[in-house]
């Protein structure tokens, strides 16, 4: 674990150094994003969809997760539409509300709180919370809100948004993996050995992207930025958990504690990457990540200390 963290820090520092030295660092950021979209993400999706074990006792609770996830996403889009002052700002507010940091922070915090069994549930949650791969949803949002200097393709409008969600490399790879399982074609022996290596590479590449994408401009936020960030963080860390609690109470479904913990994760680091690639508000994205991350980490640690 310590070696992985050290690798992340080195990649992040390398990304920041490249951003300072390159004339157009966002071109490299877009190139890495494209490689991840077309190569790394499909491989991870195929691995997850091929090796995951479907357990009937979790289907009801996971149906609640899917409903809560999509409800939170659409709530974030509404909040961005009516609370944002410009499209670039609205996109960050919507993305930050919908996308929690379930990977980089969620997995270690879940392991700390619930051990190995909790980690297994967290991996399933991370990959299947939207039914379709999360990277596909992320891509659709980026294209939908893309600014005028976007490096990625723009896809404004509801029809193009839905099309972007359903037609992209991770979703196609996931569909292919499901079809193979339904046909009885077992490729577990082929994908199982490469899964951990791809996962490790994903983390290293991700932190390199964050270093390239994070805004290096001095902090300068007005009251509008502050209250928009406060509402966005409240929605990110509170709305989904509240929906899960409500659905569980209404239908008598026991929601695992792991799912509640992942529902309150802070704003995803990928908010910085998507903001850089699709020309969204990078300064607001930085503020959201910088404020929400220590709040949630501190809250989880206090909870663990109080629980003994």
N, C-alpha and C positions, 0 to 999 in steps of 0.2 A: 504493500500500500504506500509506504513512504517513497519507494522508488517511483511509483506512478505519479505521486504528488510532485516530486522533484522534476519529473519529465514535463508535467503540466506547466510548472513555473518557468522552466527553461523555454518551452515553446511560446508561452505568453510573452516573456521578455524578448524572444526573437521576433515575434510579431510586432511588438512596439518598436523595436530597433529598425525593422524593415519599413514600418510606416514612416519613421522619421527620415529614412535615407532615400526611399523611392520617390520619384517624381509623381507617379500615379499609383499609390498603394492599393487603391480600390479595384484596379484592374486585376492585381494578383488575388485580392480577396474574392472577386467574382470567379476567377479561374478555380480557386480551391473549392469554393461553394459548388461550382458545376461538377467538379470531380466527385465531391461528396454525394451530390444528387444522383449522378449517373452510375457511380461505381460503389462507393462505400455503403450508402443507404440501402440500395437494393440487396447487397450481400447480407447486411444485418437483418433486413426484413425476411429474407429467405431463411436465414438461420432461425429466427424467432418463430416463424410460422411453421417451420418443419419440425422443430424440436419441442415446442410447448405441449404440455399435457393438459387436455381439457378435463377439468374436474367439475362434476355436476353440482357439487355443493356450493360452488362459487358463482354459478351462472346468474342467480337472482341478484346477488350483491353487485356483480359486474355489470348487469343491465342497468342498475342504479348509477354506477360510475359513468357509463356511456351517456345516459340521459343528463346527468349533472354536467358532464364535460361539454356537451353540445349546447346546453342551456347557458353555461358560463360564456362560451364562445360568442353566442348571439347577443348576450347581454353586453359583452365587451364591445361588439360592433356597434350596438345602439349607443353605448356610452361614448365611443369615439365619434360617432356621427353628431350627437347633440352637445358633447362637451368639448370637442376639439375645435381649435381656431383655424386649422388648415388641414388639408388631406394628409400631409406628412405627419402631423401631430396625431391625427385621428388614428392612423395606422398603427403607431406605436402604442397608443392607449388600448386599442382592440387587441393587438398581439400580446401585450404584457398582461392583460386581464386573462386571456385564454391559456397562455403557455407558462406553466410552472416549471421550476428547475428540478424535474423529477430524476434526471440522470446524474449530473455532476454532484449535486447536493443530496437529492432524494435517496439515492442508493446507499451512501455511507450513513446518513442519518437514520434510515430505516434499519440498517444492520445494527447500529448502536442501540436503537430502541427495542427492536423485536428479534434480533439475531438472524440466523440462517433462514428459517422458514419465512420470516418477514421479507428478506431479500428476494426470495423466489417469487413471492406475490408482487413485489415492487417491479420486478422485471416484466411480468405479465401486464401489470397496470400501465407501465411506461409504453409498451408496444401496442396495446390494444384499447386504450382509453377512448379513441375516436372510431373504433372498429377498423377504419382504414389507417395506414401508417401515419404517424404524427408528422413526419417530414413532408408528406403530401399536403396536409392541412397547412403547415407552415409556408410551403411554396405558394399555395393558393392565396393566402392572406398577403404575402409579399407582393405578388403580381397585382392583386386587387387594389392595394393602396400605393403602388409604386409612384415615386415622384418623377419629375421631368428629367432628372439626370440618372435615372435607374440604369444599372448595369444588366438587370434581368428583364425579361419580357414583361410588358404591361398587359393586364387583363382586367380592365374596369368593367363594372356591371355584374349583376347577380348571375346571369347565365354563364359568363366567362369564369366567374369565381367557382361555381359548381363544377364546370368543366376542368378547371385547374386542379380542384380537389380530387377528381376521379381519374384524370388522365395525366399521369406523371410516372416516372420510373419506379419509385418505391411502391406505389399502388399496383402497378402492373406486375412487379416482382412478387408482391404478396398474393395477388390473384393466381399467378402461376403456381406458387407453392401450395395454395389451397387446392387447386385443381389436381395437382400431383397426389396430394394426400387422399382426395376423394377417389382417385383412380387406383389407389393402392400402391403407388410408386413411392418407395421409401428411399430418400436420399440422405437420411440422417448420417450415415457413415461418411458421406462426402462432405457435408457442411459442418458437422460437429467439430472436427479438428481446427477449422479456420475461424470459428466463432469468437473465441477469446482473443485471438490475434487481431481480428477486425475491430472488436470492441476497444482494445487498447489503442489501436491506430486512430479510431474515432475520437478518443479523448485527446490525443496529442494534436491531431489536426484541428480539433475544435478550439483548443487554447491558442494555437497559432492564429486561427481566424479571429478570435477575440482580441488578441494583441494588435492585429491589423485593423480591426474595425472600431475599437473603442476611441471615442473622441478625445483628442489631446488638448482641446481648447480649455482655457481656464473656466472654472465653474462660475456661471453668471445666470441666475434664475430669478424671475420676478414672482410676485404672489400668485399669478395665474398658473405658473409652472408648479409651484408648491402645492396648491390645492388640487390641481389635476392629478399630480403624482400621489397625493394622499388618498384620493378617491379610488384611483386605479389600484393602488396597493391593497386598500380595504376590500375591493372586489376580488382581486387575485387571491388573497389569503383568507377570505371569509365566505364568499358567495357559494363556492362549490361544496365546501364542507357543510354549509347550512342546508343546501339542497339534498345532499346525501343523508343528513340527519332527518330531514323532513320525509324523504321517500322511505327510508328505513322504518320510521315510526308509522307512516300511513299504511304500509303493506306488511308490516311485521317481519321485515327482513333484517337479519343481523349483518351489519356492515363491519368487516374486519378493521381493526384499529390502524393497520397499515394504510388502508385507503384514505382514512381521515387525515393521517399525517401527510401523505402525498398531495392531498387536496389543498393543503395550506402552504405548499412550497412557494418560495419567493419567485419573483420575475425571472424567467429563464435567461441565461447568458446569451442564448441564440438571438435574443431581442437586439443585441448589439450588432451581431453579424447581419441579420436581415435588414436592419436599419441602414447599414453601410452598403449592402448590395443593391437594395431597392430604393435608395435615396429617401429614407424616412428621417425623422427628427432624432439624430444621434445623441444630442445633448440631453433630451428628455429620456431617452433609453438608458443612458448612463446614470442619470439621477434615479430612475426607478430600480435599476439593478443594485446600485450602491446603497440605497436606503433599505430596500426590502430584504436583501440577503442577510445582513447582520441582525436585523430584527427577528427573523425566523430562526436563525441559528441560536441566538440568545434565548429565544422562547423555548426551543426544544431542550437546550441544555438545562435551563431552569426547571422545566418539567421533569427531566430525568433526575435532577438532584432532589426535587421535592418528592418524587416517587420512591426514592431510595435505591 
